[in-house]
């Protein structure tokens, strides 16, 4: 609801983007997340689909980067 209040976007867009981004970050499935967000907003808000696709891709990239960063072994300092 903060996006609706502060950014003045439609509630349908906010729900579709949030759902698709959350699903993509959790499941790591791009196509199904974008499809789920698109089906959620329906045909009345077909203008929201590009934002849903961008949010899905951004969430997937962010989740992948954070996961990769977590897998890097810590640097062990050795005394000389």
Secondary structure by P-SEA (a helix, b strand, c coil): ccccccccccaaaaaaaaaaaaaaaaccccaaaaaaaaaaaccccccaaaaaaaaaaaaaaaaaaaaaaaaccccccccc
